[in-house]
Amino acid sequence: MIFLFTDFGYSGPYVGQMKSVLYQLAPHARVVDLMHDAPRFNPRASAYLLAALAPRLPEASVVVAVVDPGVGGERKPVILRANSLSFVGPDNGLLEIVARRANVAGFSALVPNPRAEMSSSFHGRDLFAPSAAQVALGEPVEVAPLGPGPGRDWPDDLAEVIYIDKFGNAMTGLRASMAGTTATLNVGDMALRRATTFSDVARGEAFWYENSSGLVEIAVNQGSAAEGLRIQVGSPVVLG
């Protein structure tokens, strides 16, 4: 299976063009949209989100991960082998947390095919998707050694909001397993208590809980935490 993780959005031509390449080169592979509304231009926040989603992916899957504001610049294209999964994307920190949490992980620089047509602004279509197809088919990809890159100094857990869904629920980069059952979460001047699920609190009440991906998530029962608490991607949080 080939999973797509991008900040492209679901409208526009970009996802469709990537899928077209994958269907041409690996027609029997199943292509799945993991998400296309990752935090825009934000590899750091997206890295913690991708790492939370990765453990539930089927073994031997390939992930094309593209949150790439530096496309066409000096950042290198890379392939990461993490446990049984393969990730193809930019070396801008996006894959760092996945690698750090894997039992076995290794980065290599991808060497672009010099004969391939390559736009300066759409490596998702012209480099990452073709490379992912090769990996999915078991074909060799040309790689080179890779030195330390961005993200190596990022914390293991990020005490910030990293994603806000359409309901206004706010995921953080903190794993709930790192927090106690009685821990409070300080967001601005509010201290939120932990609950198991929405129905455990009154309608309109803000709380935090362990979401389905194992992250600390801020919510309001039948309301928007983003609006009610005036938070956005990047807003700091503190576990107390």
N, C-alpha and C positions, 0 to 999 in steps of 0.2 A: 504494500500500500504506500502511496505517496500522499503526504499531508502538506497543505499549504498554510503558512502562518505569515501574514503580511499586515501592513498598515495601509493598504491600497484602498480600502473601502469596497463595498459590494457593487457599487455603480461604476460606470466608466469601462474602458476597454481593457484594463490591465490584467485582471484575473483571467478573463477569457483568453487573452493572448498566451498567457503562461500555460493554461490548460490545453490550448491548441498544440503547443510544442510537445507537451507531455503525451498527448494522445497520438501524435504522429510518431514519436520516438519509442514510446512504450505503450502500445495500444491495449495491451492486456492488463496493465496495471490499474488498480482502482485508485482514483484521485479523489481525495476528501478535503473539503474546506475546513480546516481546523478553526481558523478565524482570520478575518480580513479587517478588523477594526482594532488591531493592536495600537497602543499609544503612538500617535503620529510623530515621526521624527525623533523618537525617544527609545533608542536601543536599550538604555539602562532599565527603565521601567518594564519594557517588553521582555527583557532577559529573565526577570523574576516570574513573569506571567508564563512564559514558555516553559520554564523549569517546573512550574506547578502542574502544567498540562502533560508534560512528557511521560510521567510514570504510567499513565493509563493507555498509552499508545501500544498497538500490537507489536510483538517482537519482529525484528528485521524490517521495520518500517523505515521509510526515508522521509525526512522533513525538509521542505524548502522554506527557509526562514528569511524573510526580507523586510527588515525595517532599516532603511539604508540611506540616511540623509547625505552621506558622503559618497554616493555612487559617482563613479567616474573620477574620483580623486585618488589619493595615495593609499587608502585602505585596501587590504588584500582580500581576495575571495578565498574562502576556506572550506574544508570539510572536517567535520568532527565525527569521530566514532565514539559513541557513548553507550556502554553496555552493548545491547544488540541493535541499537538504533544508529542511523546515520543522519547527520544534519549538514545541509549545504547553505551557505550564506556569507555575509560580510564579516570580516574580522574587526568589528567595532564594539565588542563586548556582548553582542546579542546572544551568543552561545556560551558565554563564560559560566553562568550559574548552572546550566545543564551539565557542563563538563565537571564542575566542582562537586556536584551531588551524585555523579555516576560512580559506580565501583571501579570501572575501568574506562578511561577516556584518553583520547589522543587527537590533537589537532594537526592538520597538514595544510599547506597552501595549495590551492587549486591552480594549475597552470592552464590558462585558456588556450583553446585550439587556435593557432595562428591563422587557420584557413576559414574560421567561422566568421560570419558577419556579426559585428559587435557594435551596438549603439553605445554612446557614452552615457546614456541616462536610463537604460532599461536592462540592467544585468539580470533581473529576475527572469525575463524571457530569454535573453540571449546567452547567458552563462549558467545561472543557477538551475533553471529548469532542465536544460540539456544534460548537465552534470548529474542531476538527481535521477534522470531517466537512465543514464548509464549505470549508476549505482544500483538502481532497482532491477535492472536486467542482469546484474552480475558482471558487467563489463568493467575493465580497468579504467581508472581515470588518472591522468598525469598529475602528480603532486610533487611538492618540494618542501624542504624543512621550513618550519615556522617558528620564529622567536616569540617572546612574550609580547602580548598585545593589550589593547584597552580592556578594562574591566577586571584585571587581576587584583586590583586594590579595592574593589567594591566589597561591601560587607556581605556576610553569608545570608543575612535577612535584612530587607530594606524597610525601614520604619517610615514609609510614605504610602500614600494612595498611588496605586499603579494602574487602575482601570475602573471606569464607571460604566455600568451597564445601562440599558434603556429604562430600567426601573428606578435608577438613581442610587442603586446599591454600589458601594465603593470597596473594591478589593485593595488590600495592602500587600506589600512584599514581605510580610511576616508570616511564618508558618505557625499555625495555631498550636502545633505540638510543642512549641517553645514556651507557651503561656500556661499558667495554672488555671484551674477551673474557676477560681475566684478573682482572677486578674481583672482589673479595670483597664479600659483603653481611653487615654486622654486625647481628645480631638479639640484643638482650640482651648476654650475654657470649659469644655464639657467632659465629664468622666462617665464613660459608658460601661454598664455592666455586661457580663457575658450571659447569653441565653443559648438554648439549644436550637430553637427555630422561631419563626415569626409569631406563631400563635402563643408562645410563652410570655409575650409582653402585650401590653394594652395597645389598641389601635392608636397610631400616631407617636408611639414611643420609640426612641432611638436606642440601639443596642449593638453589640458585636457578637459574632458567632463564627464557628469554623465552617467555611463553605465547602462545597462538594469537591473542591480541588485541594483542600487542606489549608487554605489561607485564612488569615484573619480578615473578616469582611464586616463593614459597617452598614447597617440597614435601619430603616424605619418601617414598622409594621404598617402596610398599606399606604406608604408615603415614600418620598424621595429623600434619602440621606444627603445626597449632593446638594439639593436645594435647602433643606432644613438646617443643615450644619454648615452650609456655604463652603464646601470642600471641592477640590478638583484634583486631577492627576498632579502629583508632586506635593500635595498638602502633607505636612508631617504629622505623625502620630506617636504616642508614647505609651508603652505597656507599663502599668503600675501594679 
